[in-house]
Amino acid sequence: PRPGALKDGFLPAANAVYAATDIELVLSLNPIDTAQRRVPEHLAGVALDDARVVASFCTFAAHVLSKLPDVDLRCIAVGNEVDVALGADADA
C-alpha cells in the first residue's frame, strides 16, 4: 500500500463483535486469490517475491493486525487457492 492508502473497512467492527465472543478466527490475507493477483495497482507487474511487494504486504498485515487487537486469531492464511496461480511455477 502507498502511505495513507490503508483503509480500516470493517476491521473495527470485526474487532468489537468477535472480541465479545468465544470464537477463534482464521484471518485470510489474499495477495493471490485463485488465479488473480490482488495487490496494489503500483505493484501489479512486480514479482511476488520482490522486496517491494514483500514490504507492502508486511505493512498491510501489520495494519490489519493492529486493528484486531482483541480478536482471538487461530491462524493467518496467506493466499487462497494459490495452486491455480502458482501450479506451473517450479520456483513457487
C-alpha positions as CSV (number, residue, x, y, z in Angstrom):
1,P,0.0,0.0,0.0
2,R,1.0,3.6,-0.5
3,P,1.3,5.8,2.5
4,G,-2.1,6.7,3.8
5,A,-3.8,4.3,1.4
6,L,-4.8,1.7,4.0
7,K,-8.4,1.7,5.0
8,D,-9.9,0.1,8.0
9,G,-13.1,-1.0,6.4
10,F,-14.9,-3.5,8.6
11,L,-11.9,-4.2,10.9
12,P,-13.0,-2.0,13.8
13,A,-16.5,-3.7,13.7
14,A,-14.9,-7.2,13.5
15,N,-12.7,-6.4,16.4
16,A,-15.7,-5.3,18.5
17,V,-18.0,-8.1,17.5
18,Y,-15.6,-11.0,17.6
19,A,-13.9,-9.9,20.8
20,A,-17.2,-10.3,22.6
21,T,-17.4,-14.0,21.5
22,D,-15.6,-17.2,22.2
23,I,-14.9,-17.7,18.6
24,E,-11.3,-18.1,17.2
25,L,-10.9,-16.7,13.8
26,V,-8.9,-17.6,10.8
27,L,-7.7,-14.4,9.1
28,S,-7.2,-14.8,5.4
29,L,-5.0,-12.2,3.6
30,N,-5.1,-12.9,-0.1
31,P,-2.4,-11.4,-2.4
32,I,-3.3,-14.3,-4.6
33,D,-7.0,-15.4,-4.9
34,T,-7.3,-18.4,-7.2
35,A,-5.9,-17.2,-10.5
36,Q,-6.0,-13.4,-9.6
37,R,-3.3,-11.3,-8.0
38,R,-4.8,-8.9,-5.5
39,V,-2.0,-6.4,-4.9
40,P,-2.0,-2.6,-5.1
41,E,-2.1,-1.2,-8.6
42,H,1.5,0.1,-8.4
43,L,2.7,-3.4,-7.7
44,A,0.6,-5.2,-10.4
45,G,3.5,-6.2,-12.6
46,V,6.1,-6.8,-9.9
47,A,7.1,-10.3,-8.8
48,L,5.5,-11.5,-5.6
49,D,9.0,-12.2,-4.1
50,D,10.2,-8.7,-4.9
51,A,11.3,-6.7,-1.8
52,R,8.7,-4.0,-2.6
53,V,5.8,-6.5,-2.7
54,V,7.0,-8.2,0.5
55,A,7.4,-4.9,2.3
56,S,4.0,-3.7,1.1
57,F,2.4,-7.0,2.3
58,C,4.1,-6.8,5.7
59,T,2.8,-3.2,6.1
60,F,-0.7,-4.3,5.2
61,A,-0.6,-7.3,7.5
62,A,0.7,-5.2,10.4
63,H,-2.1,-2.7,9.8
64,V,-4.8,-5.3,9.7
65,L,-3.4,-7.0,12.9
66,S,-3.2,-3.6,14.7
67,K,-6.9,-3.1,14.1
68,L,-7.8,-6.5,15.6
69,P,-6.1,-6.4,19.0
70,D,-9.0,-8.0,20.9
71,V,-9.7,-10.8,18.4
72,D,-8.6,-14.4,19.1
73,L,-6.8,-15.4,16.0
74,R,-6.3,-19.2,15.5
75,C,-4.1,-18.7,12.4
76,I,-3.4,-16.5,9.4
77,A,-3.8,-17.8,5.9
78,V,-1.9,-16.1,3.1
79,G,-3.5,-16.6,-0.3
80,N,-6.5,-18.5,-1.4
81,E,-6.2,-21.5,-3.8
82,V,-2.7,-20.4,-4.8
83,D,-2.1,-23.6,-6.6
84,V,-4.1,-22.3,-9.5
85,A,-1.9,-19.3,-10.0
86,L,1.4,-20.9,-8.9
87,G,1.0,-24.6,-10.0
88,A,3.1,-24.3,-13.1
89,D,5.8,-22.2,-11.4
90,A,8.7,-24.6,-10.5
91,D,10.1,-21.9,-8.2
92,A,6.9,-21.3,-6.2
